[in-house]
Amino acid sequence: MGVEIKGAKVQVRLVGEDGNAFAIIGRVQGALRKAGYSAEQRKAFVADAMTGDYDHLLAVVARWVDVV
């Protein structure tokens, strides 16, 4: 992808977001922003997350953040 994911993973709580892909993307984007990820990095996350189905979205989220 070309965009580096920072070393320390951000923790994101996704309880209650089951099945709502846009809510999950929004929550992760907000957590990445608060953790200091650049706009370019957040854009790369969204682009990757939206390239497949719901299972792909969850795999991308797991790569970028720790789901708690």
Backbone atoms as SQL, in Angstrom:
CREATE TABLE atoms (id INTEGER PRIMARY KEY, chain TEXT, resi INTEGER, resn TEXT, atom TEXT, x REAL, y REAL, z REAL);
INSERT INTO atoms VALUES
  (1, 'A', 1, 'MET', 'N', 0.820, -1.192, 0.000),
  (2, 'A', 1, 'MET', 'CA', 0.000, 0.000, 0.000),
  (3, 'A', 1, 'MET', 'C', 0.857, 1.247, 0.000),
  (4, 'A', 2, 'GLY', 'N', 2.066, 1.189, 0.622),
  (5, 'A', 2, 'GLY', 'CA', 2.936, 2.329, 0.575),
  (6, 'A', 2, 'GLY', 'C', 2.837, 3.268, 1.761),
  (7, 'A', 3, 'VAL', 'N', 1.818, 3.155, 2.592),
  (8, 'A', 3, 'VAL', 'CA', 1.673, 4.002, 3.771),
  (9, 'A', 3, 'VAL', 'C', 2.018, 3.163, 4.985),
  (10, 'A', 4, 'GLU', 'N', 2.928, 3.701, 5.802),
  (11, 'A', 4, 'GLU', 'CA', 3.380, 2.958, 6.973),
  (12, 'A', 4, 'GLU', 'C', 2.391, 3.082, 8.125),
  (13, 'A', 5, 'ILE', 'N', 2.100, 1.957, 8.754),
  (14, 'A', 5, 'ILE', 'CA', 1.273, 1.930, 9.952),
  (15, 'A', 5, 'ILE', 'C', 2.218, 2.077, 11.133),
  (16, 'A', 6, 'LYS', 'N', 1.894, 2.983, 12.045),
  (17, 'A', 6, 'LYS', 'CA', 2.751, 3.218, 13.206),
  (18, 'A', 6, 'LYS', 'C', 2.916, 1.950, 14.018),
  (19, 'A', 7, 'GLY', 'N', 4.007, 1.885, 14.801),
  (20, 'A', 7, 'GLY', 'CA', 4.329, 0.702, 15.584),
  (21, 'A', 7, 'GLY', 'C', 3.327, 0.370, 16.670),
  (22, 'A', 8, 'ALA', 'N', 3.049, 1.297, 17.567),
  (23, 'A', 8, 'ALA', 'CA', 2.128, 1.038, 18.676),
  (24, 'A', 8, 'ALA', 'C', 0.696, 1.120, 18.171),
  (25, 'A', 9, 'LYS', 'N', -0.026, 0.033, 18.344),
  (26, 'A', 9, 'LYS', 'CA', -1.396, 0.023, 17.845),
  (27, 'A', 9, 'LYS', 'C', -2.336, 0.816, 18.743),
  (28, 'A', 10, 'VAL', 'N', -3.285, 1.448, 18.134),
  (29, 'A', 10, 'VAL', 'CA', -4.327, 2.201, 18.809),
  (30, 'A', 10, 'VAL', 'C', -5.415, 1.212, 19.214),
  (31, 'A', 11, 'GLN', 'N', -6.002, 1.400, 20.377),
  (32, 'A', 11, 'GLN', 'CA', -7.095, 0.530, 20.800),
  (33, 'A', 11, 'GLN', 'C', -8.431, 1.186, 20.467),
  (34, 'A', 12, 'VAL', 'N', -9.326, 0.392, 19.870),
  (35, 'A', 12, 'VAL', 'CA', -10.646, 0.884, 19.484),
  (36, 'A', 12, 'VAL', 'C', -11.698, -0.096, 19.975),
  (37, 'A', 13, 'ARG', 'N', -12.695, 0.422, 20.653),
  (38, 'A', 13, 'ARG', 'CA', -13.801, -0.400, 21.135),
  (39, 'A', 13, 'ARG', 'C', -14.899, -0.397, 20.072),
  (40, 'A', 14, 'LEU', 'N', -15.254, -1.576, 19.576),
  (41, 'A', 14, 'LEU', 'CA', -16.245, -1.677, 18.505),
  (42, 'A', 14, 'LEU', 'C', -17.530, -2.359, 18.946),
  (43, 'A', 15, 'VAL', 'N', -17.705, -2.568, 20.234),
  (44, 'A', 15, 'VAL', 'CA', -18.937, -3.183, 20.730),
  (45, 'A', 15, 'VAL', 'C', -20.111, -2.305, 20.320),
  (46, 'A', 16, 'GLY', 'N', -21.141, -2.927, 19.764),
  (47, 'A', 16, 'GLY', 'CA', -22.329, -2.193, 19.335),
  (48, 'A', 16, 'GLY', 'C', -22.269, -1.709, 17.902),
  (49, 'A', 17, 'GLU', 'N', -21.154, -1.937, 17.232),
  (50, 'A', 17, 'GLU', 'CA', -21.004, -1.496, 15.845),
  (51, 'A', 17, 'GLU', 'C', -21.165, -2.650, 14.859),
  (52, 'A', 18, 'ASP', 'N', -21.532, -3.835, 15.339),
  (53, 'A', 18, 'ASP', 'CA', -21.652, -5.012, 14.481),
  (54, 'A', 18, 'ASP', 'C', -22.547, -4.734, 13.279),
  (55, 'A', 19, 'GLY', 'N', -22.017, -5.034, 12.113),
  (56, 'A', 19, 'GLY', 'CA', -22.805, -4.938, 10.896),
  (57, 'A', 19, 'GLY', 'C', -22.849, -3.560, 10.271),
  (58, 'A', 20, 'ASN', 'N', -22.368, -2.538, 10.964),
  (59, 'A', 20, 'ASN', 'CA', -22.415, -1.185, 10.420),
  (60, 'A', 20, 'ASN', 'C', -21.008, -0.761, 9.996),
  (61, 'A', 21, 'ALA', 'N', -20.702, -1.028, 8.744),
  (62, 'A', 21, 'ALA', 'CA', -19.349, -0.779, 8.227),
  (63, 'A', 21, 'ALA', 'C', -18.967, 0.687, 8.328),
  (64, 'A', 22, 'PHE', 'N', -19.887, 1.583, 8.032),
  (65, 'A', 22, 'PHE', 'CA', -19.558, 3.005, 8.065),
  (66, 'A', 22, 'PHE', 'C', -19.283, 3.492, 9.483),
  (67, 'A', 23, 'ALA', 'N', -20.005, 2.958, 10.456),
  (68, 'A', 23, 'ALA', 'CA', -19.756, 3.317, 11.852),
  (69, 'A', 23, 'ALA', 'C', -18.383, 2.814, 12.292),
  (70, 'A', 24, 'ILE', 'N', -18.010, 1.620, 11.854),
  (71, 'A', 24, 'ILE', 'CA', -16.699, 1.065, 12.197),
  (72, 'A', 24, 'ILE', 'C', -15.597, 1.920, 11.583),
  (73, 'A', 25, 'ILE', 'N', -15.733, 2.252, 10.315),
  (74, 'A', 25, 'ILE', 'CA', -14.730, 3.089, 9.643),
  (75, 'A', 25, 'ILE', 'C', -14.608, 4.434, 10.347),
  (76, 'A', 26, 'GLY', 'N', -15.734, 5.033, 10.693),
  (77, 'A', 26, 'GLY', 'CA', -15.711, 6.320, 11.375),
  (78, 'A', 26, 'GLY', 'C', -15.055, 6.259, 12.739),
  (79, 'A', 27, 'ARG', 'N', -15.349, 5.213, 13.483),
  (80, 'A', 27, 'ARG', 'CA', -14.755, 5.070, 14.809),
  (81, 'A', 27, 'ARG', 'C', -13.235, 4.872, 14.709),
  (82, 'A', 28, 'VAL', 'N', -12.808, 4.044, 13.768),
  (83, 'A', 28, 'VAL', 'CA', -11.370, 3.809, 13.605),
  (84, 'A', 28, 'VAL', 'C', -10.674, 5.079, 13.104),
  (85, 'A', 29, 'GLN', 'N', -11.279, 5.772, 12.163),
  (86, 'A', 29, 'GLN', 'CA', -10.706, 7.024, 11.673),
  (87, 'A', 29, 'GLN', 'C', -10.503, 8.016, 12.816),
  (88, 'A', 30, 'GLY', 'N', -11.504, 8.151, 13.667),
  (89, 'A', 30, 'GLY', 'CA', -11.399, 9.064, 14.793),
  (90, 'A', 30, 'GLY', 'C', -10.283, 8.673, 15.748),
  (91, 'A', 31, 'ALA', 'N', -10.150, 7.384, 16.009),
  (92, 'A', 31, 'ALA', 'CA', -9.093, 6.898, 16.898),
  (93, 'A', 31, 'ALA', 'C', -7.718, 7.136, 16.284),
  (94, 'A', 32, 'LEU', 'N', -7.603, 6.925, 14.985),
  (95, 'A', 32, 'LEU', 'CA', -6.326, 7.166, 14.318),
  (96, 'A', 32, 'LEU', 'C', -5.970, 8.651, 14.358),
  (97, 'A', 33, 'ARG', 'N', -6.964, 9.500, 14.152),
  (98, 'A', 33, 'ARG', 'CA', -6.734, 10.948, 14.212),
  (99, 'A', 33, 'ARG', 'C', -6.250, 11.360, 15.595),
  (100, 'A', 34, 'LYS', 'N', -6.931, 10.872, 16.626),
  (101, 'A', 34, 'LYS', 'CA', -6.548, 11.203, 18.003),
  (102, 'A', 34, 'LYS', 'C', -5.151, 10.694, 18.344),
  (103, 'A', 35, 'ALA', 'N', -4.744, 9.602, 17.710),
  (104, 'A', 35, 'ALA', 'CA', -3.427, 9.019, 17.966),
  (105, 'A', 35, 'ALA', 'C', -2.322, 9.703, 17.159),
  (106, 'A', 36, 'GLY', 'N', -2.688, 10.665, 16.333),
  (107, 'A', 36, 'GLY', 'CA', -1.684, 11.420, 15.598),
  (108, 'A', 36, 'GLY', 'C', -1.364, 10.918, 14.205),
  (109, 'A', 37, 'TYR', 'N', -2.175, 10.021, 13.677),
  (110, 'A', 37, 'TYR', 'CA', -1.963, 9.550, 12.303),
  (111, 'A', 37, 'TYR', 'C', -2.267, 10.696, 11.338),
  (112, 'A', 38, 'SER', 'N', -1.517, 10.777, 10.279),
  (113, 'A', 38, 'SER', 'CA', -1.692, 11.854, 9.297),
  (114, 'A', 38, 'SER', 'C', -2.966, 11.629, 8.478),
  (115, 'A', 39, 'ALA', 'N', -3.385, 12.688, 7.817),
  (116, 'A', 39, 'ALA', 'CA', -4.547, 12.593, 6.934),
  (117, 'A', 39, 'ALA', 'C', -4.293, 11.572, 5.827),
  (118, 'A', 40, 'GLU', 'N', -3.051, 11.518, 5.346),
  (119, 'A', 40, 'GLU', 'CA', -2.691, 10.554, 4.295),
  (120, 'A', 40, 'GLU', 'C', -2.839, 9.116, 4.815),
  (121, 'A', 41, 'GLN', 'N', -2.389, 8.875, 6.040),
  (122, 'A', 41, 'GLN', 'CA', -2.509, 7.537, 6.615),
  (123, 'A', 41, 'GLN', 'C', -3.978, 7.161, 6.818),
  (124, 'A', 42, 'ARG', 'N', -4.766, 8.089, 7.319),
  (125, 'A', 42, 'ARG', 'CA', -6.197, 7.801, 7.538),
  (126, 'A', 42, 'ARG', 'C', -6.917, 7.561, 6.221),
  (127, 'A', 43, 'LYS', 'N', -6.543, 8.304, 5.205),
  (128, 'A', 43, 'LYS', 'CA', -7.130, 8.116, 3.878),
  (129, 'A', 43, 'LYS', 'C', -6.768, 6.735, 3.323),
  (130, 'A', 44, 'ALA', 'N', -5.524, 6.307, 3.557),
  (131, 'A', 44, 'ALA', 'CA', -5.086, 4.986, 3.109),
  (132, 'A', 44, 'ALA', 'C', -5.877, 3.893, 3.827),
  (133, 'A', 45, 'PHE', 'N', -6.131, 4.084, 5.126),
  (134, 'A', 45, 'PHE', 'CA', -6.935, 3.118, 5.866),
  (135, 'A', 45, 'PHE', 'C', -8.321, 2.987, 5.241),
  (136, 'A', 46, 'VAL', 'N', -8.974, 4.121, 4.997),
  (137, 'A', 46, 'VAL', 'CA', -10.333, 4.096, 4.438),
  (138, 'A', 46, 'VAL', 'C', -10.333, 3.453, 3.056),
  (139, 'A', 47, 'ALA', 'N', -9.375, 3.818, 2.232),
  (140, 'A', 47, 'ALA', 'CA', -9.313, 3.252, 0.878),
  (141, 'A', 47, 'ALA', 'C', -9.181, 1.740, 0.929),
  (142, 'A', 48, 'ASP', 'N', -8.298, 1.246, 1.796),
  (143, 'A', 48, 'ASP', 'CA', -8.106, -0.196, 1.908),
  (144, 'A', 48, 'ASP', 'C', -9.348, -0.861, 2.495),
  (145, 'A', 49, 'ALA', 'N', -9.920, -0.264, 3.522),
  (146, 'A', 49, 'ALA', 'CA', -11.083, -0.847, 4.193),
  (147, 'A', 49, 'ALA', 'C', -12.286, -0.973, 3.263),
  (148, 'A', 50, 'MET', 'N', -12.389, -0.070, 2.304),
  (149, 'A', 50, 'MET', 'CA', -13.564, -0.055, 1.428),
  (150, 'A', 50, 'MET', 'C', -13.376, -0.826, 0.130),
  (151, 'A', 51, 'THR', 'N', -12.262, -1.559, -0.003),
  (152, 'A', 51, 'THR', 'CA', -12.013, -2.264, -1.264),
  (153, 'A', 51, 'THR', 'C', -12.605, -3.663, -1.324),
  (154, 'A', 52, 'GLY', 'N', -13.241, -4.090, -0.266),
  (155, 'A', 52, 'GLY', 'CA', -13.776, -5.446, -0.276),
  (156, 'A', 52, 'GLY', 'C', -15.076, -5.546, 0.495),
  (157, 'A', 53, 'ASP', 'N', -15.358, -6.744, 0.935),
  (158, 'A', 53, 'ASP', 'CA', -16.589, -6.990, 1.679),
  (159, 'A', 53, 'ASP', 'C', -16.394, -6.713, 3.174),
  (160, 'A', 54, 'TYR', 'N', -17.396, -7.026, 3.974),
  (161, 'A', 54, 'TYR', 'CA', -17.368, -6.758, 5.408),
  (162, 'A', 54, 'TYR', 'C', -16.222, -7.504, 6.093),
  (163, 'A', 55, 'ASP', 'N', -15.972, -8.737, 5.685),
  (164, 'A', 55, 'ASP', 'CA', -14.871, -9.498, 6.273),
  (165, 'A', 55, 'ASP', 'C', -13.528, -8.833, 5.976),
  (166, 'A', 56, 'HIS', 'N', -13.382, -8.309, 4.772),
  (167, 'A', 56, 'HIS', 'CA', -12.158, -7.584, 4.419),
  (168, 'A', 56, 'HIS', 'C', -12.017, -6.346, 5.306),
  (169, 'A', 57, 'LEU', 'N', -13.113, -5.629, 5.511),
  (170, 'A', 57, 'LEU', 'CA', -13.092, -4.455, 6.384),
  (171, 'A', 57, 'LEU', 'C', -12.568, -4.830, 7.767),
  (172, 'A', 58, 'LEU', 'N', -13.085, -5.905, 8.338),
  (173, 'A', 58, 'LEU', 'CA', -12.661, -6.312, 9.677),
  (174, 'A', 58, 'LEU', 'C', -11.183, -6.703, 9.702),
  (175, 'A', 59, 'ALA', 'N', -10.697, -7.328, 8.637),
  (176, 'A', 59, 'ALA', 'CA', -9.281, -7.693, 8.563),
  (177, 'A', 59, 'ALA', 'C', -8.404, -6.450, 8.496),
  (178, 'A', 60, 'VAL', 'N', -8.819, -5.460, 7.734),
  (179, 'A', 60, 'VAL', 'CA', -8.069, -4.213, 7.627),
  (180, 'A', 60, 'VAL', 'C', -8.056, -3.498, 8.977),
  (181, 'A', 61, 'VAL', 'N', -9.205, -3.444, 9.630),
  (182, 'A', 61, 'VAL', 'CA', -9.282, -2.813, 10.950),
  (183, 'A', 61, 'VAL', 'C', -8.313, -3.499, 11.910),
  (184, 'A', 62, 'ALA', 'N', -8.288, -4.823, 11.897),
  (185, 'A', 62, 'ALA', 'CA', -7.406, -5.586, 12.808),
  (186, 'A', 62, 'ALA', 'C', -5.935, -5.314, 12.505),
  (187, 'A', 63, 'ARG', 'N', -5.612, -5.003, 11.243),
  (188, 'A', 63, 'ARG', 'CA', -4.242, -4.685, 10.880),
  (189, 'A', 63, 'ARG', 'C', -3.831, -3.307, 11.407),
  (190, 'A', 64, 'TRP', 'N', -4.777, -2.387, 11.457),
  (191, 'A', 64, 'TRP', 'CA', -4.485, -1.010, 11.837),
  (192, 'A', 64, 'TRP', 'C', -4.612, -0.742, 13.325),
  (193, 'A', 65, 'VAL', 'N', -5.551, -1.399, 13.988),
  (194, 'A', 65, 'VAL', 'CA', -5.806, -1.107, 15.411),
  (195, 'A', 65, 'VAL', 'C', -6.016, -2.394, 16.184),
  (196, 'A', 66, 'ASP', 'N', -5.926, -2.284, 17.503),
  (197, 'A', 66, 'ASP', 'CA', -6.316, -3.374, 18.380),
  (198, 'A', 66, 'ASP', 'C', -7.773, -3.188, 18.755),
  (199, 'A', 67, 'VAL', 'N', -8.600, -4.144, 18.418),
  (200, 'A', 67, 'VAL', 'CA', -10.013, -4.082, 18.740),
  (201, 'A', 67, 'VAL', 'C', -10.216, -4.609, 20.145),
  (202, 'A', 68, 'VAL', 'N', -10.838, -3.808, 20.999),
  (203, 'A', 68, 'VAL', 'CA', -11.081, -4.216, 22.381),
  (204, 'A', 68, 'VAL', 'C', -12.562, -4.255, 22.668);
